[in-house]
Amino acid sequence: QVHVVESGGGLVQPGGSLRLSCAASEASLSRYAVGWFRQAPGKEREGVSCIDEGDDHTYYTDSVKGRFTISRDEAKNTVFLQLESLRPEDTAVYYCATAPGCTYYNDPYHYFVFTTWGQGTQVNVSS
């Protein structure tokens, strides 16, 4: 079974950038869709982006379209989430998770499908 570990979070000023990594072990990430999620204090976890298995089709929630980019590096067995033009409302713990496909990444019940999670990485956007 695949295990994933997130990294790359930190403190950044509004307008800044970060690149988050979701590195896998014990299995190839290319066999899975990989979603990025975030949970801000006092809020429900929400789907941010997903890259599908096979065709690498990508999906983004409306609030991050044009600012975040998801990509897959098979050689590194890693999925990246490039965060640009960060805003204070992007502050959250970011998680990656795997699933057979991206269909439910933006659904409140995504956890029924995305079953392998990392420990998260904190992103703080503040001046």
Salt bridges, closest charged atoms under 4 A:
GLU26 OE1 - HIS3 ND1 3.33
GLU46 OE2 - ARG38 NE 2.62
ASP56 OD1 - ARG72 NE 2.89
ASP62 OD1 - LYS65 NZ 3.07
ASP90 OD1 - ARG38 NH1 2.91
ASP90 OD2 - ARG67 NH1 2.77
